């Protein structure tokens, strides 16, 4: 399965009414310039785990990806994302995994 590719939505002086999408079970991806945030809304009855995939290695060793919990019925913002989170393919892409996607929506926001 492919990740859901998110297009960053730009904040403006007059406001932003973001569009949210249901992520794919494989997670989400988006291009990062260091000004992006991911908003995860969990409308399910159980908490979910969000894993921020680190794209770099340290002396050839994989670095443990940080995780955070989004409680049932809650939402949380993540970011901005440093270069460490960009995948090593040179496209400045960030990968985020979600432990469940039922009743979960996401939006990528940018300054």
N, C-alpha and C positions, 0 to 999 in steps of 0.2 A: 504494500500500500504506500502511496505517496503522501508526504506531509501536505497539510493545507498551507499554501503559499499566501501569506498576508501582504496586502499593500498598505504601507504606512499612511495614516490619515493625518493631514496637516492641521494643527491648531491655527486659528486666525484670531485677530483682534475682536472680531464679531462673534466668536464662539465656534464650537465644534459639536455637532450632533453625530457621534460616531455610529458606524454600521457594525454590528456584531455578527459573527458567523459561528456555526457549529464546527469545531475542529475535527479533523480526521483522527482515527484511533492511533495513527502513526505519529501524531503531533503536528506542530506548526513550524513554519520557517518564514523569515523575513530578512530583507536587506537592512543592514545597520550602518549608520554613519556616527553612532555614538549618541544620537539624540532621540532614539526610539524607546518607547515603553510598551509593554504588553499588559493589557487589562483582561483579567480572567474573572468571569462571573460564574459562580457555581450555584445553580438553582436546584441541584439534586438534594436528596435527603441524607447524603453521606459526604464526608470530607474527601478531597482529592489531593494528590501530590503533584506538584509541578517541578519538573527537573530541567534546570538550565544547563544545556550541554556545553561543555568546554571544548573548544576546537583545537587547543594547543597541547603540546606535551612539554614536560620539563625533563631535560636530559633523556629523551626517548621514552619517558614514563607517562602513562595516561594519568591525568589529574581527575580526582573524584569530583563529579558534577554536583553543585549545590542543589538542595531541594528545599521546598517550602510547602506548607499545607494551606489549602484554601478550605475553610470550614463550610459545612452544609449551609446553603442560603446566604453565603457571604461572597465578597469579591475582593480582589487584591491586584495592585499594580506591581509590575516588575520592570527593572531597568533604571536608568539607561545602561546599555551593555557595552563594556570595554572590549577592546580588540581580542582579548583572551577567549571570548565567547564565539568569535567568528570561526567558521569552519575553514580548514586548511586549503580549500580549493581556490582561494583568491577572489571569491565573489562577495565577500563581506556579509555572508549569510549566517544568521543565528538559528539554531535548532532548539526547540523547547518541546519536551515530552509531557504528556498529561496521563495520570494513572487511570482516568475514566473520562468519557466525553458525553455521556448521557446527561442531558439538561445543563450542559456547560456551553458557554459562548465566549468568544474572544474577539479582541480588536487590537490592532497595532496602531499606536498613536505617535506622532512625531512633532517636535517643536519646530 
